[in-house]
Amino acid sequence: MSPRGQVTASLADASVIPFWLDTSDRPTPRPRLTGDAIADLVVVGGGFCGLWTALIAKERDPSTDVLVVDSERIAWAASGRNGGFCSASITHGEPNGRSRFPDSYDELARLGARNLDEIEATVERYGIDCHFERTGELNVATQPHQVAELAESSGEFLDRDAVQAEVASPTYLAGLWDRDGAAMLDPARLAWGLAAAAESLGVRIAENTPVTDLARDGAGMRLSTPHGNVRAGRVALATNAFRPLLRRLRLYTVPVYDYVLVTEPLSADQLSSIGWRNRQGIGDTANQFHYYRLTADNRILWGGYDAIYYYGRQVRPAYDDRPATFGKLAEHFFTTFPQLRGLRFSHRWGGAIDTCTRFCAFHGTGYDGRVAYSLGFTGLGVGATRFAAEVMLDLLSGEETPLTRLDLVKRRPLPFPPEPLAWIGIQATRHSLSAADRHEGRRNLWLRALDAAGLGFDS
């Protein structure tokens, strides 16, 4: 069979349901909100950011009446579609963090490490069965110029022999292992567990309850839904890539679609052929990069590379399935692991990432401090959303705290331009990043201009 035929065959039976959601353990839907309601704190969005906000609010003050509303089901969007990499970084890596927050980066790194520790502690405290593994992450060089870049970075450098001893791929030239800065987990199970933990403390959750409008209501806020209004003392917006309820935020993020494959379970011989005994998460160091990891039942989740922006800032179910990208990902998979040819993919899916121009989350308030928001996680929301929840709750308290004093919290990124300029600029950036990968990392005039403007990013 030709290589193209092998790729086609490997995808023939792949389900378009996200692997994490394709299980009989998925909780039954909670009832929608019917009639009017009142709460001290209303959280809009039932993904990681919203669930952490609700849980931490009740842990801080058990008397707070908290209501979470989601337009669909818990974990149906980004929280159930990501790769399950839970990183300590809240700045999208050290280079991005140091370049944007040079005076406070060390403190942000400390806070990020503490945040990951707190996630692990919460999983243990509430008995959340999300297959949490503190394996760390291995960044691999697949081109010669990337070897020197890794050697100059902080972490445990692995030469070719050492990295091949960890995971066997003919494409690996070197690696950098961050042993403690990341965990692998089942993201949907984490979201379901957070929801159950929050409910155990008295949080109310309404699914299939979209919020259509947000407005002042005396000393509080009024949220409109199709089946009733909600009056709230305070509101936390955790809407990720979806259209923000605060109009002034609508140019600050764009939804970029990421695509993922998951294989059938590897046999003992197949797993032995690649090693991977330490089960690290792996990412290559190209601009258009892949990320991959082992699941609890020894499948390989393989995603990334072909991030797609669709004209108009829309989030649509039709964008979740993109055969051209899945074929490209499968081809790259077998280039990385030729010893696994013949393995088939059981699942394929896509989902939207909320991207902002500084590539890490930004935070703020509206309506004279009655509303707080966190947006723009750019793919690292599994871990950074817990930190964002603490920030939003501090902002809603109306008091200055060590978190609200951070530059990361006080400053907002530059907005994206409106269409068609946003689409033109993003396509030019994708083309330029791909060209840099083909030319030993050399950045063209467009990328250098973005770097000079503080908009550049190289991973």
C-alpha positions, 0 to 999 in steps of 0.5 A: 500500500502506498504511503497515501493509502496507508494514511487514508486507511488509518483514518477510515474508521475514526469517530468525529466525537472527541475521545474524552467525551466518547464514554459511558461515564459522561454525566447525564445533562443537568436541567436547564434554567427555567424561570427567574433566579437570583444568586450572589455570583453568576458564572457564565461558562461551564468549562474549566475557567467557570468551574474553578471560579465557582469552586474556589468562590465556595471554598473562600466563602461557603455562604456565597450563593453561586450559580453556573450557567452554560449554553451547552453541557459541561466540558462540551467545548474546549474543556473536553477537546484539548490534549490534556496537558496541564502546564505550570506556565501562566505566560505561555512559556518562559520566552513569551513571559520574559519578553512581555513581563520582564520585571515580574516574570520570576513571580509569575513563574512561582505563581504558576508552579503553585497553581499546578500544585494546587490543581494536584491538591484539589484533584486529591482532596475531592477524589477527582478521577481524571488520570492525573500524572505529574510526568513533565513535558519533553520538548524535542528538536527535529531540525539541527538549528533547534538543538542549539536553542534547546541547549541554551534553555533552562531545563534538563538537556538531552542529546540525541542518544538520551532523548532516543532512550526516552522515546524512540523516533528517527526525527529526534535530534535532542530534547529538553525535559521539564520534569515537574512543570506539567501534568497529563490528565483526562480533561473531560473527567477533570471538568466533570469532577470539578462540577461535582465538587462544586455541587457538593459545596452547594453550587447550582449548575444549569446546562443548556442555558445560554446567556443572551444579554447582560445589563445593570440591575440596580446594585447588581446585574441582570442576565437574560436567558431564553427561559428566564432572567437571572439577577446577580450581585456579581458576574464572572465571564468565562466564555473562552472563544465564544462571543464576549458579552462585553462588547468592548472585548470583541476584538481582543480574541479570535477563535483559532481551530486546533485538530487532534487525532487519537489512535487505537490502544497500542499493543505491548510490542508497539509500545515497546518499540517506542519506549516512552516509559516515563509517559511525558507529554511531548511537543516539538519546537517548530513554529507549527508544532505538534503535541502528543501524549499517552492516554491512560489506556496507552493510545497516542493523542496527536494534535497541533501543527495546522491551526486554522483561523476561519474568516469572520471570528465564527465558532461553528460545529462545521469547523470541527471536522477538517479532512485535509488537516487530519490527513496531514496529521496522520502523515506526520504521525507516521513520519515521527513513528514509522515503527507504528505503521498499520496503527489506526486512529479511533477518533478525530476532532477539532475545537476552537482556541481563544487566542489573543495577541500576547498569547496568554490570558488577560483579565479585567472588569466591567460595569464598575467592578460588578463583572470580571472576565478572563480570556485569551488562554491560547491553548494553555487553559487546562492549568491557567484557568485555575489561576484566572479564577483566583484573579477574577474573584480578587477583582470582584472583591473590589480590593487590591490584592497581590494578584490584582497588582500584577502587570499581567492582570493590570495590562491588556493586550493589543486588540486584533483588527476588524475583518478583513484585516484580521484574516489577512494578518493571520494568514500572513503570519501562518505563511511566514511561520511555515517559511521560517520552519523550512529555513532554519528558523529565520524570521522574515520581514513580517515576523520581525515587524510583529516582534518589534510591535510586541506581537511575535510568537515562535511556538 
